[in-house]
Structures are given as C-alpha cells and as structure tokens.
C-alpha cells in the first residue's frame, strides 16, 4: 500500500511540474561560469509578462518573494503593493546594470529597481534638491525605481550621526522622507 501511495504522489508531482516549466538561467557574472537552475516554478503568464517588458535581459534568476530577505529597496518607502511568499522576485542584467523586478502571483508587475553606482548621473533637479535641502549630507546609496507610472530615486544619505532616506521623483520633488538620528 505504501508503494502505491508513493507512486501516486510522484505521479501527481510530475503532472504538476509539467504544467509550467521552471525558468533556468546561466550565471556568468564575475569570473565564474557556473550554471544556476532555479527550482521555482514560474507561471507562463508571469514569464511572458517579464520577457515582454525586458526582452534584452540576461542572467535571469527567479525566486519566490521572501519578506525577510535583504532586498535593495525600502519597501515601505516605495509605497508599492504588499507582497507575500506566493509572489516572485526576478534578478537579471540589463544595460550593464543588475536589476530586480517584482511580480505578484497573478503575473502583474509590481516594480523594478537597480543600484545607481555613479551618483553624478542623477537628474539635475534631484541634485539641486539634495544641495538645497540636505546641505552637508553625503550620498551613501541610490536606487532607481520603476513603478507603473513613475520613476523615482531612493537616496540614502548621512551627515554626522544623522541619516535620511528619501524617495525623490525625477523633478526633484521629495515624495517621502525617513530620518534617523
């Protein structure tokens, strides 16, 4: 009887797995050329939404959204829709940048982001806002974030023992601010 149960479970897993194929990616970053295969089963509709939005992406790696994992953005600051473990995170390369994108369980795009390494490439209005409202602060990190109808910059700065995180639009308008002393 146990063998029949085991065979039935194995057959059910095989049928489920065949409904949607796992997304495979090759990691060629750095000097290593290892191949990484995700074990996350990504629905075809979500994969299609991603490849339509980012057709030139490379080194694509899918995972489930993990609320305790370290991610490059401050979710609360962005104001994006809440996510749970049935949603997806995809990391990929595009235009020499390492991107992150989030999709909900229905395949709807939530947002994308990448780290801005060269802070001098921020839009002039953003730099003007920083110079005028946050004189003396030093930029520690910047993320460029994309959401349906807007592009914003999440900027983390410090001055002495004070820290501030800003969400700023391309016109230099501060959307949200978080201060720490």
C-alpha positions in Angstrom: 0.0 0.0 0.0 2.8 2.4 0.8 4.4 1.8 -2.6 1.1 2.7 -4.4 0.8 5.9 -2.3 4.4 6.8 -3.1 3.8 6.2 -6.9 0.6 8.3 -6.8 2.4 11.2 -5.1 5.3 11.0 -7.5 2.8 11.0 -10.5 1.0 14.0 -9.1 4.2 15.9 -8.6 5.3 15.1 -12.2 1.9 16.3 -13.6 2.1 19.5 -11.6 5.7 20.2 -12.6 4.8 19.7 -16.3 2.1 22.4 -16.1 4.7 25.1 -16.0 8.4 24.7 -16.6 11.0 26.1 -14.2 12.9 29.1 -15.5 16.6 28.3 -16.0 19.4 30.9 -16.1 23.1 30.8 -16.5 25.1 33.0 -14.2 28.1 34.4 -16.0 28.8 37.3 -13.6 32.4 37.7 -12.3 35.0 35.1 -13.3 32.8 32.1 -12.6 30.8 30.5 -15.4 28.6 28.3 -13.2 25.1 27.4 -14.3 22.3 28.1 -11.8 18.9 26.5 -12.2 16.1 27.8 -10.1 13.7 25.4 -8.6 10.9 28.0 -8.6 8.1 27.1 -11.0 7.1 30.4 -12.6 3.8 30.5 -14.4 3.9 31.0 -18.1 1.9 34.3 -17.9 4.4 35.7 -15.5 7.4 34.7 -17.7 5.6 36.2 -20.7 5.0 39.5 -18.8 8.7 39.6 -17.8 10.1 38.8 -21.3 7.8 41.3 -22.9 8.9 44.0 -20.5 12.6 43.1 -20.5 13.3 41.3 -23.8 17.1 42.0 -23.7 17.6 40.8 -20.1 20.3 38.2 -19.4 21.4 36.1 -16.4 17.7 35.8 -15.3 17.2 34.2 -11.9 13.7 33.7 -10.4 12.8 33.2 -6.8 9.8 33.5 -4.5 9.4 36.7 -2.7 10.9 36.4 0.8 9.8 39.1 3.2 12.8 38.6 5.5 15.4 38.6 2.7 17.6 41.6 2.2 16.4 43.5 -0.9 18.0 46.6 -2.4 15.0 48.8 -1.7 13.0 50.1 1.3 9.6 48.6 0.5 7.8 50.9 3.0 9.4 54.0 1.3 8.4 52.9 -2.2 4.7 52.5 -1.3 4.5 49.5 -3.6 1.8 46.9 -3.0 2.4 44.5 -0.2 3.8 41.1 -1.3 3.8 37.6 0.2 5.5 34.3 -0.5 3.3 33.4 -3.4 4.8 36.4 -5.3 8.0 36.5 -7.3 11.4 38.3 -7.4 13.5 38.1 -10.5 17.1 39.3 -10.7 18.6 40.0 -14.1 21.1 42.0 -16.0 20.2 44.7 -18.5 22.3 47.5 -20.0 25.2 46.7 -17.7 23.1 47.0 -14.6 21.9 44.4 -12.1 18.1 44.7 -11.9 15.5 43.4 -9.6 11.8 43.2 -10.5 8.8 42.0 -8.5 5.7 40.3 -9.9 2.6 39.3 -7.9 1.2 35.8 -8.0 -1.1 36.8 -10.9 1.9 37.8 -13.1 1.3 41.6 -12.6 4.4 43.7 -12.5 4.8 45.5 -9.1 8.0 47.4 -9.8 11.7 47.2 -10.7 14.9 48.7 -9.4 18.6 48.9 -9.8 21.5 50.4 -7.9 22.8 53.7 -9.4 26.6 53.4 -9.0 27.5 56.8 -10.4 25.7 59.4 -8.3 26.8 62.1 -10.6 24.3 60.8 -13.2 21.3 61.7 -11.1 18.9 64.2 -12.9 19.9 67.8 -12.3 16.7 68.6 -10.3 17.4 65.7 -7.9 20.9 67.1 -7.3 19.5 70.6 -6.8 17.1 69.3 -4.2 19.8 67.5 -2.3 22.1 70.5 -2.4 19.4 72.9 -1.2 17.5 70.8 1.3 20.2 68.5 2.5 23.4 70.5 2.5 26.3 68.7 4.1 24.8 65.3 3.7 26.8 62.6 1.8 25.1 60.2 -0.5 25.6 56.6 0.6 23.4 54.8 -1.9 20.9 55.4 -4.7 18.4 53.1 -6.3 16.5 54.0 -9.4 13.0 52.5 -9.0 10.3 52.0 -11.7 6.6 51.6 -10.9 3.7 51.7 -13.4 3.5 55.5 -13.9 6.7 56.9 -12.3 10.4 56.7 -12.0 11.8 57.6 -8.6 15.2 57.6 -6.8 15.6 56.1 -3.3 18.5 58.0 -1.8 20.2 57.2 1.5 22.4 59.9 2.9 24.2 60.7 6.1 25.6 63.7 7.9 27.5 63.2 11.2 25.2 60.9 13.3 22.1 61.6 11.2 20.7 59.5 8.4 18.0 60.2 5.9 16.3 58.2 3.2 14.4 60.0 0.5 12.1 59.0 -2.3 12.5 61.7 -4.9 11.0 61.9 -8.4 12.9 63.0 -11.5 11.8 66.6 -11.0 13.4 66.7 -7.5 10.2 66.6 -5.6 10.6 64.7 -2.3 7.8 62.2 -2.1 8.7 60.6 1.2 11.4 61.1 3.8 12.6 59.0 6.7 15.0 60.5 9.3 17.2 58.7 11.8 19.3 60.4 14.4 
